[in-house]
Every structure is written in C-alpha cells, then in structure tokens.
Amino acid sequence: MPHPRQSRKRSRRDSRILTPEDHLSLDKIVETIRNYKGLTRKKEIRLISSLLSEIRPEIIAAKGEDGAVIALANKKLIFSTDGIMEDLADENPRWAGYCSILVNVNDIIAMGGKPLVAANVISAIDDEQLSEIVAGMTEACKKFRVEIVGGHLHPQASKNDVSVTMLGICENNKPILSSTAKAGEKIVVLTDCNGKFTPGIPYSWDCTSMKTPHELSLKINSILSGFAHFSSAKDISNPGILGTLAMLLEASQVGAEVSIDDIPIPFDVDLLQWLTAYQGLGFIGTVPEKRIEKLFDEISGTDLSFSVIGHITDNLLFTVKLGVETRVLFDLSKEKITGLF
C-alpha cells in the first residue's frame, strides 16, 4: 500500500496533477530526453577527465559532483564553477549574467552548502553588452547575498561569454554527494513551481528574479533543512529533471524506476518543456524510506513543491513510466552520460 503522503501532487496550489491531455507518447518523451542537447553535451566531459585531481585527504569529493568538497581546518568548503551556454549569452546578456551566479548558487546548495563569494571571467562584444552582463550579475548577487571578490575581463571580444567560480561552506560539515544513492531509496523532486519561463529562452524556468533576497533566503534555508534527510542530490540543471537524475544514477552506479505522472509540474506548462527545463531552484535526489515522513514534515510549511517520483534499483536500468506504459530511458550498463564512470 503506498505511503499516504506520497501522492502525485505534493505541496502546492502552484503545481498540478497531470491530465490525459498531457499524456503525449512515452516514446516521444524518451526520444526527446535522449537527444536533448542539454544532456547530450555532457558526454564531452569524458575528454577532459584527465584534468581531474585524484582524491587526496583534503579533497573529499570532486569527480562527477556539482562541486568539489575540500576540507580546511574544521570546515568543509564547496568549490563550484560554471559557464553560460553561448546561445543564452547571445540572446539575453543580462539574463546570462544573472544565471552565471544562479547556476553556481544551485550547485553549492545541492551539496548542502551556503554560497559565500564568487569570481568571474567575462567576455563582451562592447560596453553596452558588458553593462547588461554586469547588471544581471549584480542583481543575482544581491538576491543570493553573494559577494564578488575578483575576476577577469576580456573587452571588445568577438562574442559574449561569462563564467563564474564560487565558494560556499557546508555549515553542518555533512556535504551531500551525487555518488551516494543506494538501492531501495526513494527519489524525490524538490522545486519551486512559482515562476515563469524566460521570454525567448524556452529552457529557462525563472522562479527567483521576482523574489526578494529575504524570500530566497527563507527558501534556501528550508531546502538545506530538508537536505538533512537526503542521501544524495543534484540541482536540476541543463539536462532537465530526467537527464539530471541520469547523471546522478551514473555517478552512484545504480538504476531507477520513475513515474513521470508523479513529477510536480506548474499550471499551464507543457510537460515536455518542463522535463527539459533548467529549474531556477530545483533539486532531485534520494531519501531513505524511513526519512520520507520527516522530510515532508520539514518542507510542508513552505511553498516548495515536492514529491516522491520513484525509487533506486541495483540493475543499472533507468526506466520511466507514464500511465500504464513503461520504457527504458537509459541502460547504464551499456551507455554513458558523462563518461566519467
């Protein structure tokens, strides 16, 4: 008998249950996810894997994680870096600047940390484009209470480009990794369905720019409190919900069975667009079954949407279900997502 609180819609008026109109072909969903550029581009990571340092006593985790965990004195630091996709920097330089901070913030949160400071590398075609990038970065830093402490500028460049490195701290000294999921654990999505897609950027779900620093601080603190019950986690980034989960499964060398019907989705949002969206404040991870009730109690007072969408298996098959149909999305015994494992 299913857990009484593991219903499809977990928390809010801002998310909905899938309707028959949403149920496009499961084969179409599988084909789209498998060929989605936000996921397929991850395969190239294998080409630079030789650059990754071997784990040493002070480097607790690195390969395949959203950031590196580094031990320093009695603290654990989280070190992340990310660059913005070229088409976003060309389409909307201000939003590219904003997202250069946002993506690193989410990487650090996903590992159980609080973001502190950042440095950047910016290339801009002209002063007008540079001003837009800087304005976006400034706005995001204010919202997430992150300080810029340095960087490098390439003015009059041939294209716009922005990358950010960020440092955070794991206050409880218990970082969350994406390589520690275990068979039998439940798969949980935790996200903010209060938002909108960025005009002209169909893969960018914005649920932060319209909120105050205080509101975001409360959300982030709630997420970090909830993460105390997670065994593994990643932020839902460019590969989308299912693609991000595939990366976590590869890192943990496990499989999964997922019900697409149980994924929280905002009102008036297309299912396929939602499955491939970068979520402004969204996470997916695993929770031991005995911790599910405590997690839901922790999060239920917030306006975050959350749901159990499946469970971890030990057979390296990632299967998805929609209605009564089931398909294999990835066979991780034969296929590589990043090629790091």
VOGU-3710 file (C-alpha; in Angstrom, 3 decimals, decimal comma):
1> mphprqsrkr> 0,000/0,000/0,000  1,512/3,400/-0,965  2,569/5,805/1,726  -0,428/8,083/2,476  1,673/11,211/1,808  3,279/10,035/-1,412  0,574/11,481/-3,616  1,284/12,834/-7,062  0,938/16,476/-6,154  2,962/17,068/-3,090
11> srrdsriltp> 2,516/20,509/-1,738  1,031/23,390/-3,501  -1,606/25,327/-5,318  1,172/26,203/-7,792  1,671/22,639/-9,062  -0,808/20,295/-10,637  -1,538/16,653/-11,407  -1,006/15,528/-14,998  -4,158/15,270/-17,083  -4,924/12,995/-20,070
21> edhlsldkiv> -4,084/15,932/-22,362  -0,509/15,845/-21,043  -0,027/12,229/-21,988  1,860/12,509/-25,235  3,595/9,359/-26,400  6,069/7,968/-23,878  8,240/7,046/-26,852  8,285/10,739/-27,806  9,361/11,706/-24,274  12,139/9,106/-24,266
31> etirnykglt> 13,367/10,185/-27,711  13,352/13,867/-26,720  15,242/13,326/-23,450  17,830/11,043/-25,053  18,561/13,595/-27,790  18,200/16,784/-25,762  21,333/18,905/-26,208  21,304/19,927/-22,543  22,062/16,270/-21,785  23,990/15,005/-24,821
41> rkkeirliss> 26,611/17,749/-24,423  27,579/16,175/-21,080  29,244/13,276/-22,942  32,144/15,542/-23,877  33,154/15,788/-20,208  34,980/12,488/-20,633  37,502/14,229/-22,902  38,813/16,364/-20,043  38,568/13,806/-17,263  42,358/13,543/-17,126
51> llseirpeii> 42,447/17,061/-15,681  40,576/15,980/-12,575  42,734/15,554/-9,497  42,982/12,283/-7,670  41,191/12,336/-4,329  43,551/13,325/-1,536  42,805/13,684/2,193  41,858/17,347/1,802  39,757/16,703/-1,344  36,745/14,775/-0,128
61> aakgedgavi> 34,824/14,626/-3,418  35,161/16,049/-6,910  34,594/13,797/-9,948  31,023/13,858/-11,180  29,819/16,166/-8,419  28,217/19,614/-8,724  31,254/20,978/-6,906  34,402/19,868/-5,137  34,319/19,355/-1,371  37,533/20,492/0,284
71> alankklifs> 38,442/20,058/3,941  40,084/23,094/5,531  40,724/23,216/9,275  37,421/22,178/10,875  35,261/23,237/7,935  34,250/21,735/4,611  34,278/24,148/1,682  32,363/23,649/-1,555  34,033/24,909/-4,699  31,993/25,206/-7,905
81> tdgimedlad> 32,480/26,687/-11,335  30,159/27,052/-14,293  29,921/28,767/-17,656  26,876/30,039/-19,505  25,837/28,467/-22,809  26,707/30,604/-25,833  23,145/30,900/-27,156  21,928/32,336/-23,833  24,759/34,890/-23,715  23,881/35,963/-27,271
91> enprwagycs> 20,108/36,038/-26,737  19,968/37,811/-23,393  23,287/39,035/-21,916  21,622/40,412/-18,792  19,982/37,062/-18,032  23,268/35,319/-18,839  24,942/37,431/-16,154  22,175/36,625/-13,680  22,307/32,909/-14,439  26,108/32,784/-14,112
101> ilvnvndiia> 25,571/33,441/-10,403  22,372/31,381/-10,110  23,824/28,153/-11,521  26,716/28,198/-9,072  24,412/29,035/-6,174  22,335/25,969/-7,035  25,420/23,754/-7,344  26,522/24,716/-3,843  23,033/24,362/-2,344  22,708/20,905/-3,950
111> mggkplvaan> 25,757/19,795/-1,971  24,364/21,087/1,308  26,246/24,370/1,353  25,651/28,101/1,600  27,191/30,276/-1,142  29,638/32,939/0,059  31,856/34,560/-2,579  32,467/34,410/-6,322  34,924/35,415/-9,035  34,164/35,789/-12,740
121> visaiddeql> 35,607/35,769/-16,245  33,635/37,987/-18,646  33,980/38,491/-22,381  31,820/41,172/-24,009  31,410/42,457/-27,552  31,081/46,085/-26,456  30,429/48,284/-23,443  26,648/48,037/-23,803  26,729/44,230/-23,732  29,175/44,305/-20,821
131> seivagmtea> 26,862/46,609/-18,848  23,996/44,171/-19,363  26,042/41,186/-18,170  27,271/43,099/-15,119  23,752/44,308/-14,292  22,472/40,726/-14,303  25,316/39,502/-12,132  24,834/42,385/-9,689  21,122/41,655/-9,356  21,747/37,948/-8,676
141> ckkfrveivg> 24,493/38,668/-6,144  22,137/40,927/-4,195  19,345/38,364/-4,261  21,531/35,463/-3,129  23,783/37,542/-0,844  26,950/36,546/-2,645  29,980/38,854/-2,836  32,092/39,195/-5,989  35,741/39,232/-4,893  37,597/39,255/-8,220
151> ghlhpqaskn> 37,718/38,147/-11,820  38,982/38,869/-15,314  37,574/40,903/-18,224  38,012/40,489/-21,995  36,601/43,725/-23,511  35,795/44,131/-27,241  35,676/40,352/-27,613  34,287/38,508/-30,635  31,396/37,146/-28,566  29,751/37,436/-25,173
161> dvsvtmlgic> 30,829/34,856/-22,644  30,625/34,613/-18,867  31,891/32,048/-16,353  31,832/32,141/-12,564  33,647/30,305/-9,805  32,005/30,261/-6,379  32,966/29,221/-2,878  30,480/28,024/-0,294  30,607/26,469/3,129  28,974/23,307/4,399
171> ennkpilsst> 27,882/24,557/7,795  26,955/21,175/9,270  30,085/19,572/7,754  27,925/16,919/6,032  28,145/17,511/2,280  25,614/15,824/0,019  27,065/13,994/-2,976  25,518/12,687/-6,185  27,529/9,467/-5,959  25,932/8,045/-2,805
181> akagekivvl> 22,456/6,888/-3,894  21,603/3,342/-2,793  19,137/0,722/-3,989  15,780/0,962/-2,238  15,962/4,703/-1,575  13,122/6,916/-2,756  13,681/9,512/-5,484  12,394/12,953/-4,528  11,921/16,122/-6,580  12,035/19,380/-4,622
191> tdcngkftpg> 11,350/22,509/-6,680  9,711/25,928/-6,851  6,758/25,932/-9,256  6,072/29,636/-8,619  7,663/31,160/-11,694  7,643/31,581/-15,455  9,707/30,719/-18,496  12,102/33,463/-19,543  10,871/35,139/-22,766  12,957/33,909/-25,690
201> ipyswdctsm> 14,693/31,255/-23,539  12,295/28,282/-23,552  14,501/26,062/-21,388  14,940/28,622/-18,567  12,408/28,349/-15,699  12,724/31,557/-13,672  11,460/31,280/-10,098  13,936/33,631/-8,405  14,173/37,003/-10,176  10,747/38,106/-8,938
211> ktphelslki> 11,509/37,244/-5,305  13,245/39,306/-2,634  16,560/38,354/-1,020  14,664/37,623/2,200  12,193/35,322/0,436  15,012/33,456/-1,305  16,967/33,143/1,927  13,965/31,510/3,600  13,542/29,092/0,691  17,197/28,157/0,633
221> nsilsgfahf> 17,246/27,594/4,390  14,184/25,337/4,046  15,848/23,384/1,250  19,030/22,943/3,272  16,995/21,772/6,273  15,259/19,251/4,040  18,577/18,079/2,651  19,465/16,786/6,105  17,297/13,779/5,165  18,794/13,214/1,676
231> ssakdisnpg> 21,427/10,608/0,888  22,291/12,124/-2,498  21,252/15,122/-4,560  21,870/17,257/-7,652  20,364/20,524/-8,794  18,080/20,199/-11,825  20,283/21,835/-14,440  20,576/21,918/-18,249  19,797/18,185/-18,746  16,360/18,709/-17,130
241> ilgtlamlle> 14,693/16,567/-14,481  15,265/13,124/-16,001  18,627/13,973/-17,533  19,930/15,282/-14,206  18,730/12,112/-12,494  20,553/10,056/-15,136  23,798/11,823/-14,176  23,192/11,047/-10,501  22,492/7,387/-11,312  25,681/7,125/-13,340
251> asqvgaevsi> 27,737/8,657/-10,523  26,195/6,253/-7,992  26,269/3,246/-10,353  22,617/2,407/-9,723  19,363/2,326/-11,690  15,918/3,795/-11,131  12,227/3,353/-11,769  10,422/6,693/-12,160  6,782/7,658/-12,644  6,502/10,773/-14,810
261> ddipipfdvd> 2,927/11,161/-13,546  4,285/11,944/-10,092  6,604/14,793/-11,100  5,305/18,164/-9,785  4,513/20,493/-12,692  3,280/24,114/-12,659  -0,109/25,042/-14,031  -0,295/25,850/-17,758  3,157/24,413/-18,510  3,838/21,902/-21,268
271> llqwltayqg> 5,093/18,572/-19,910  7,939/18,113/-22,389  9,139/21,690/-21,882  9,080/21,154/-18,117  11,031/17,896/-18,312  13,827/19,611/-20,275  13,889/22,904/-18,337  16,703/24,296/-16,250  14,906/24,989/-12,977  15,798/28,180/-11,161
281> lgfigtvpek> 15,555/26,480/-7,781  15,030/22,772/-8,296  16,684/19,629/-6,954  16,422/15,876/-7,324  17,881/13,281/-5,015  17,365/10,182/-2,928  15,996/9,712/0,569  15,870/6,538/2,688  12,258/5,451/3,042  12,357/5,849/6,823
291> rieklfdeis> 13,279/9,546/6,365  10,493/10,447/3,915  7,957/11,398/6,570  10,464/13,655/8,340  11,404/15,310/5,057  7,796/16,053/4,209  7,207/17,484/7,689  10,266/19,707/7,198  9,133/21,092/3,842  5,342/21,123/4,202
301> gtdlsfsvig> 5,265/24,622/5,702  6,920/26,154/2,638  5,586/26,951/-0,829  8,019/24,498/-2,421  6,614/21,593/-4,442  7,920/18,149/-3,644  7,058/14,570/-4,479  8,337/11,010/-4,419  8,625/10,075/-8,102  10,227/6,636/-7,901
311> hitdnllftv> 12,927/4,532/-6,293  16,523/3,434/-6,811  17,315/-0,048/-8,135  20,555/-2,023/-8,393  20,224/-3,184/-12,029  21,602/-0,066/-13,829  18,389/0,345/-15,852  16,707/3,752/-15,787  13,052/3,093/-16,621  10,241/5,641/-16,857
321> klgvetrvlf> 6,504/5,120/-16,615  3,665/7,269/-17,962  0,159/5,998/-17,327  0,345/2,245/-17,863  3,311/2,348/-20,250  6,931/1,752/-19,244  10,114/2,298/-21,262  13,860/2,068/-20,668  15,263/5,589/-20,857  18,906/4,552/-20,349
331> dlskekitgl> 20,712/1,271/-19,846  23,644/2,472/-17,773  25,384/-0,889/-18,050  25,954/-0,053/-21,741  25,539/3,730/-22,066  27,461/6,687/-20,707  26,042/10,052/-19,677  29,290/11,867/-18,857  31,764/9,037/-19,370  33,399/9,760/-16,015
341> f> 32,399/6,403/-14,531
//
